[in-house]
Amino acid sequence: MTMNLSRPLLFAAALGLTLSACQPKSSAPVDSSPPVATVNGKPITRDLYEFYVKNVTGKASAELTPDVRDKLLENMVRGEVMAQEAVKQGLDKSGDTGYILELSRLNVLGQAVGEHYLKDKKPTDAELRAEYDAYVAAAPKTEYHARHILVATEPFAEKIIQRLGRGEKFEDLARVESMDPSKSNGGDLSWIRPESVPPEFMKALETLKPGEYTKAPVQTSFGWHIVQLVETRPLSAQSFEQRKPRIEQEIERKKFKDYVDELMRTAQVNKTPAPAAPAAAPAAAPAPAAGAAPAAAPAAPKN
């Protein structure tokens, strides 16, 4: 049986252990704080309990009522009881559980090293401005108001284009024939930015003048489209202040990627290629029918 990756989160939710919120802010120190409970001799430490409480409630335990503190501690005890039972039964090494635990370890430690590396590498004003200027230079300059009719096959799309050519209205055909939710609005997609639609869709849209529609179906991963351009308008880039949070994230992402790339260059890595798929065996010659004469021997070569 294959374990569903979401199952650990479901167990956590059932216990009240909203562990997805418990993301490390740095490498965890050695925990020598006194226990708040012990489970079969294993301590649940004060610092671990406070970390859990803070991530679940956003508050320190001292700010909570005794009932809430007791409930949270009970949740941790129940979680530890279940974890110990899983180890006792060997479930931490069975099925997909061991792989999930290892991938969780890689994820948590990866986040920890990233936050540790970046904590004193905040983007400078010069870096922010340079990244913003690059964004402005590359940002789309035009926004498009478009309609479309989405169908499942190319032949059906071609028939709709023929009907448009005979004078039927785009909006009416969209309401009847389109399988996109925009059909209720006559296929109207309102204003769209170039990066918000598939590239094939955008490429077709850019060839049109207001009021025109594509004379050949446009295929994307969603199906076959007939695209109509309603109008265009200039598109202004976001201001520096609007864009700043995203720019900060992008600069930090690039810095951390460079750091990891350097770690990769100095790491000793040996890869074992996955075994190639076995070649298909040649088809066996059909057995001769019962009573059939043997095949003639090849002619002897002439001298």
Phi and psi in degrees as a GROMACS rama.xvg file:
@    title "Ramachandran Plot"
@    xaxis  label "Phi"
@    yaxis  label "Psi"
@TYPE xy
-91.0053  129.536  THR-2
-78.1764  134.185  MET-3
-72.1593  131.083  ASN-4
-63.2952  -22.0038  LEU-5
-82.5886  -7.03377  SER-6
-62.6878  -41.5194  ARG-7
-57.7549  -36.9132  PRO-8
-69.7211  -34.8418  LEU-9
-66.0928  -41.193  LEU-10
-60.8894  -43.1716  PHE-11
-61.6046  -41.924  ALA-12
-64.6736  -38.5529  ALA-13
-64.7827  -31.4726  ALA-14
-87.7195  -8.45127  LEU-15
81.7115  9.52174  GLY-16
-92.6012  86.5243  LEU-17
-77.7969  71.5015  THR-18
-71.0278  -19.1285  LEU-19
-62.6089  -23.5849  SER-20
-81.3037  -15.1348  ALA-21
-86.1747  79.5556  CYS-22
-102.083  132.377  GLN-23
-66.7664  140.644  PRO-24
-94.3037  -14.8228  LYS-25
-166.132  176.623  SER-26
-61.4043  131.916  SER-27
-70.4478  133.896  ALA-28
-75.4096  166.346  PRO-29
-64.0063  127.328  VAL-30
-92.6588  105.753  ASP-31
-111.006  15.2829  SER-32
-70.9817  155.899  SER-33
-67.9039  156.334  PRO-34
-75.6295  148.196  PRO-35
-100.744  -13.5947  VAL-36
-165.56  159.004  ALA-37
-128.339  142.193  THR-38
-124.589  108.944  VAL-39
52.4055  41.1857  ASN-40
88.6184  -11.1367  GLY-41
-93.8365  127.593  LYS-42
-80.8778  145.425  PRO-43
-102.626  110.688  ILE-44
-79.5502  159.456  THR-45
-59.3414  -44.0398  ARG-46
-66.6741  -39.3603  ASP-47
-65.1163  -42.1305  LEU-48
-61.2159  -45.0419  TYR-49
-65.3878  -37.37  GLU-50
-62.4323  -45.0747  PHE-51
-62.1609  -47.6193  TYR-52
-59.9626  -44.5541  VAL-53
-62.2833  -41.1006  LYS-54
-75.6002  -27.316  ASN-55
-80.8748  -43.1122  VAL-56
-109.299  -17.9352  THR-57
78.9089  8.38173  GLY-58
-131.601  160.873  LYS-59
-77.5523  155.884  ALA-60
-61.193  -30.4637  SER-61
-64.0238  -20.3586  ALA-62
-87.9  -3.04923  GLU-63
-103.039  162.536  LEU-64
-74.7964  156.703  THR-65
-55.6869  -38.0941  PRO-66
-62.6171  -42.7395  ASP-67
-67.1135  -43.021  VAL-68
-59.2234  -43.9492  ARG-69
-64.2992  -40.2802  ASP-70
-63.8943  -42.4147  LYS-71
-66.0129  -39.4299  LEU-72
-65.9017  -39.7391  LEU-73
-61.0905  -39.1807  GLU-74
-60.0643  -43.9743  ASN-75
-65.9818  -39.7777  MET-76
-63.0089  -45.7457  VAL-77
-61.53  -40.6074  ARG-78
-62.2835  -42.1354  GLY-79
-67.3824  -38.8233  GLU-80
-60.1755  -45.767  VAL-81
-66.6353  -39.2596  MET-82
-64.3093  -43.622  ALA-83
-63.5059  -38.5112  GLN-84
-66.677  -37.5668  GLU-85
-62.4799  -43.1433  ALA-86
-66.5428  -41.4767  VAL-87
-58.5693  -37.3103  LYS-88
-86.6885  0.211092  GLN-89
75.6178  16.8253  GLY-90
-73.2406  -19.7715  LEU-91
-71.0961  -10.8479  ASP-92
-121.867  11.3634  LYS-93
-114.475  156.244  SER-94
56.0752  -138.655  GLY-95
-91.5974  -4.28456  ASP-96
-58.9133  -45.1443  THR-97
-61.1101  -38.8353  GLY-98
-66.908  -40.6722  TYR-99
-64.0825  -42.4233  ILE-100
-61.5687  -42.4117  LEU-101
-67.8202  -42.206  GLU-102
-66.1483  -34.7938  LEU-103
-63.9474  -40.9002  SER-104
-61.3699  -45.76  ARG-105
-61.1744  -41.2229  LEU-106
-65.0163  -46.5109  ASN-107
-66.0884  -44.871  VAL-108
-69.2072  -34.1687  LEU-109
-63.0606  -41.7384  GLY-110
-65.5927  -39.7518  GLN-111
-63.0965  -44.9676  ALA-112
-68.2969  -32.6522  VAL-113
-65.4566  -46.8662  GLY-114
-67.0747  -35.9528  GLU-115
-65.9621  -42.4493  HIS-116
-66.711  -38.5795  TYR-117
-89.247  -7.25754  LEU-118
-61.478  -28.6526  LYS-119
-115.476  25.3178  ASP-120
-126.886  44.6179  LYS-121
-63.5921  143.168  LYS-122
-59.3521  137.755  PRO-123
-81.2949  166.018  THR-124
-59.9567  -38.7714  ASP-125
-64.5617  -40.8101  ALA-126
-65.6954  -41.3873  GLU-127
-63.1701  -44.7318  LEU-128
-65.7336  -41.091  ARG-129
-64.1126  -42.7724  ALA-130
-65.9705  -38.5492  GLU-131
-65.6993  -42.9469  TYR-132
-60.9294  -39.3557  ASP-133
-65.7287  -38.1483  ALA-134
-63.0477  -46.2125  TYR-135
-61.8357  -41.7445  VAL-136
-63.9156  -35.3728  ALA-137
-93.5944  -10.1284  ALA-138
-67.4377  143.094  ALA-139
-58.5346  144.656  PRO-140
-101.979  -6.7961  LYS-141
-134.071  141.819  THR-142
-113.785  146.099  GLU-143
-121.123  133.099  TYR-144
-98.9025  118.037  HIS-145
-133.954  157.22  ALA-146
-122.299  158.677  ARG-147
-152.842  160.254  HIS-148
-121.55  122.932  ILE-149
-110.11  125.869  LEU-150
-132.136  174.198  VAL-151
-87.9896  -25.945  ALA-152
-130.818  155.74  THR-153
-67.1894  -44.4161  GLU-154
-58.7227  -39.3212  PRO-155
-67.4041  -38.9708  PHE-156
-61.784  -39.6045  ALA-157
-64.4676  -36.806  GLU-158
-64.9782  -38.1776  LYS-159
-66.0602  -39.8893  ILE-160
-61.3962  -39.1558  ILE-161
-62.9296  -40.6908  GLN-162
-65.9351  -37.6405  ARG-163
-62.3906  -39.4318  LEU-164
-64.5897  -25.2156  GLY-165
-88.1558  3.29427  ARG-166
107.373  -0.38377  GLY-167
-69.3505  147.406  GLU-168
-78.3092  140.327  LYS-169
-57.7044  -47.5263  PHE-170
-62.1445  -40.8775  GLU-171
-65.5531  -42.0957  ASP-172
-65.3779  -38.3963  LEU-173
-61.7681  -43.3225  ALA-174
-62.7754  -33.3925  ARG-175
-91.3836  -40.3346  VAL-176
-105.736  -24.5818  GLU-177
-70.8605  146.501  SER-178
-105.139  12.0991  MET-179
-93.6924  147.369  ASP-180
-56.3184  -22.2166  PRO-181
-68.8721  -6.42356  SER-182
-57.6503  -33.1265  LYS-183
-64.9778  -20.3895  SER-184
-105.187  21.744  ASN-185
69.7098  28.2264  GLY-186
80.4147  7.58116  GLY-187
-72.6698  122.861  ASP-188
-98.4433  2.48637  LEU-189
59.8505  -149.802  SER-190
-87.465  130.018  TRP-191
-126.698  145.881  ILE-192
-93.0331  150.784  ARG-193
-54.877  -35.6097  PRO-194
-79.0106  -5.3383  GLU-195
-92.2038  -4.08549  SER-196
-127.805  160.482  VAL-197
-57.4713  147.132  PRO-198
-60.1664  -33.928  PRO-199
-64.6917  -38.5651  GLU-200
-64.333  -45.7989  PHE-201
-66.682  -39.7055  MET-202
-60.7814  -41.9594  LYS-203
-66.8787  -41.2817  ALA-204
-62.6087  -38.006  LEU-205
-67.6688  -17.9692  GLU-206
-85.5222  -7.57741  THR-207
-96.1871  154.134  LEU-208
-101.436  157.022  LYS-209
-51.4126  130.657  PRO-210
95.3583  -19.3817  GLY-211
-83.0815  156.788  GLU-212
-131.408  161.286  TYR-213
-69.421  134.097  THR-214
-89.3741  -2.52397  LYS-215
-133.063  144.173  ALA-216
-60.7164  147.047  PRO-217
-111.907  122.129  VAL-218
-96.3843  133.332  GLN-219
-132.894  -176.88  THR-220
-66.1923  -13.9255  SER-221
-87.1236  -22.1274  PHE-222
143.925  -146.691  GLY-223
-113.102  128.796  TRP-224
-113.064  146.572  HIS-225
-110.059  121.674  ILE-226
-109.197  134.662  VAL-227
-124.2  133.139  GLN-228
-92.5799  124.914  LEU-229
-89.2854  -53.3761  VAL-230
-165.813  168.654  GLU-231
-128.35  163.999  THR-232
-154.052  154.527  ARG-233
-61.6255  144.296  PRO-234
-115.355  119.469  LEU-235
-88.8633  141.563  SER-236
-69.1226  153.871  ALA-237
-62.9642  151.147  GLN-238
-68.4168  165.356  SER-239
-58.4516  -43.534  PHE-240
-67.4637  -36.2812  GLU-241
-66.1468  -37.6626  GLN-242
-87.6207  -15.7772  ARG-243
-54.9197  -47.4469  LYS-244
-58.2886  -40.7039  PRO-245
-70.3557  -36.3543  ARG-246
-64.0095  -42.0022  ILE-247
-58.9253  -44.3911  GLU-248
-63.0995  -40.7083  GLN-249
-66.1654  -41.3529  GLU-250
-64.7463  -44.0015  ILE-251
-64.3643  -38.2148  GLU-252
-61.563  -43.2656  ARG-253
-65.8206  -41.9204  LYS-254
-61.6678  -44.2436  LYS-255
-69.4588  -36.7234  PHE-256
-61.8352  -42.5279  LYS-257
-61.804  -39.2181  ASP-258
-64.1535  -45.6411  TYR-259
-67.9166  -37.3522  VAL-260
-59.6962  -38.7203  ASP-261
-68.6861  -40.2846  GLU-262
-60.7015  -38.9658  LEU-263
-65.3598  -35.691  MET-264
-67.1774  -30.0418  ARG-265
-97.3688  -7.53294  THR-266
-78.9667  146.939  ALA-267
-91.2585  107.139  GLN-268
-120.222  127.144  VAL-269
-121.402  121.296  ASN-270
-105.667  137.781  LYS-271
-105.604  111.066  THR-272
-58.0387  146.003  PRO-273
-63.6446  142.276  ALA-274
-60.4538  139.132  PRO-275
-68.515  149.583  ALA-276
-65.2072  137.955  ALA-277
-61.3988  140.708  PRO-278
-66.19  145.863  ALA-279
-66.7773  133.703  ALA-280
-69.0163  141.889  ALA-281
-62.694  144.393  PRO-282
-64.5925  134.897  ALA-283
-71.1952  142.986  ALA-284
-65.9888  139.594  ALA-285
-64.4419  141.842  PRO-286
-68.2923  141.314  ALA-287
-65.2079  146.893  PRO-288
-66.521  151.075  ALA-289
-57.7675  131.98  ALA-290
83.902  -1.03074  GLY-291
-73.3082  147.41  ALA-292
-71.9557  146.983  ALA-293
-65.4188  154.8  PRO-294
-63.8878  144.365  ALA-295
-64.3327  143.874  ALA-296
-71.5065  148.056  ALA-297
-61.3085  147.442  PRO-298
-66.2242  144.352  ALA-299
-70.8299  142.58  ALA-300
-64.6055  144.691  PRO-301
-79.3691  144.138  LYS-302
